[in-house]
C-alpha cells in the first residue's frame, strides 16, 4: 500500500473522530490552556524605592509603579533599594537591595514556600539573641550608646552611606521583633554593609534571612542562609541555618 495514501487515510480518520466527539476537541483545548504564556502578567510592581530596573524587550529599563510583571521578565535592585511585588494571588514579595531575579523563578519559589515550617527555629533564635542584647545593655550601665556621629570617618573595612543613619544592632533587633520585616530588612542590610566585621554579623544575617522568608523572597533567603554556613561553618548558628534550609 502506498505510504502517502495510508497517511492520508489515518489523518482523515482522526479528523472525523474529532468532529464526532466534542470531548476530544475539548481535551485538546484544556491541555493548551494549562500552559502559562510567558507574556501573561503574574504580578504587579506596587512599590519601590531607590534604583529598581526591569528587563523588558531585551533591555533594562527603570521601574514604574503598577508595572505589570510577566514570567519572562527580570527585576534588579540597586544599593539601599527595595521593591514590592503583588502577585495575582494577592500575596506580596519584597526584594531587598542588590538583588536580581527572574520573575518566573521568584513566583514559583513563593508558591512552594511556607514560613510556618521554620517558625520554631526563629522563636528559639529570638529568645537567645534577646538575652545577648540585654546583657550588652547591662554591661553599658543600662544606657544604650547613641548612634555615632555620621561625620566621623569610617574605620578600615567599614562602609557608610552618609544619607542613611548608622544602624545600631539593638535598634534593628527591636524592629525585627516588632514584626515590621520590611523595615527590619532595610535596617539589618545597612548594618551588615556599614559594619561587615561586627561581632553581630552572624545574627544580623540570620534575621535578614528570616525577613526574606516572611516577605516571600525565598531564593534570596536560601542565599543568605548558605552564606551563614559558609562564613561560620563550625558555629551553632550554621546548624540553625541548615535546619531552616531543609524546610525551604
Secondary structure, DSSP 4 states (H G I P E B T S, - for coil): --HHHHHHHHHHHHHHHHHH-HHHHHHHHHHHHHSPPTTSEEEEEEEEES-EEEEETTEEEE--TTEEEETT-EEEE-TT-EEEEEETTS-EEEE-SS-EEEHHHHHHHHHH--GGGGHHHHHHHHHHHHHHHHHHHHHTTT-PPPPPPTTSPPPTTB---TTSPPPPHHHHHHHHHTT-HHHHHHHHHHHHHHBTT-TTHHHHHHHHHHHHHHTT-HHHHHHHHHHHHHHSTTSHHHHHHHHHHHH-
